[in-house]
Amino acid sequence: MKSWVLISPDLFFILNPPRFAGKHISGEQMRKAKLRIGKVGVFVNMPYEQMMHMVDEYGLDMVQLHGDETPRACEQIANYVTVIKVFRLGENDPISWITKPYEESCDMFLFDTLGVGYGGTGKKFNWDLLKPSGIDKLFFLSGGIEPEDTDKLRSFFTEEVSKKLFSIDINSRFEIQSGLKDLDKIEKFYKSLNAK
């Protein structure tokens, strides 16, 4: 079995309330930081000019869009920075029909569970929905992923659709408290997921 990326080699900054990273680090500090990783800003329905200001202020390499951004808005943003578009999906949503308008305007997709509001719900995403979708774009797998999911994930990795899998998005189930990751739990998960 080939080794899979557990978390992309990026640093994600939530630039939308309630987890607004800007209250902990300034744009100047971020730009001056000698990071050897990509910086990704997470946004929800932020106006274009304001978002581009934050991209410049924080020196972001990518944006992850969790709102109701249109394909045209994504294309405008993608002219300036790499775009990851998030799709919150229900059990009966036609994935290829929903993603098709965004294929030309976004660089990557992220699939998550439909819920009230924006952002993570902690609810399990049904990965089986992706199998027949014919996705031809790099994507992130998300939606209530927890440490006990390694066997299910390894099974998913054998599916044809997983050839476009770029990264696994883990979040609340790997936290000590909101926004603070449990590095021991992440390391164990990574080792288990990549065990031969």
Buried (B, 14 or more C-beta within 10 A) or exposed (E): EEEBBBBBEBBBBBBBEEBEBBEEEEBEEBBEEEEEEBBBBBBBEBEEEEBBEBBEBBBBBBBBBBBEBEBEBBBBBBEBBBBBBBBBBEEEEEBEEBBEEBBEBBBBBBBBBBBEEBBBBBEEBBBEBBBEBEBEBBBBBBBBBBBEBBEEBBEBBEBEBBEBBBBBBBBBBBBEEEEEBBEEBBEEBBEBBBEE
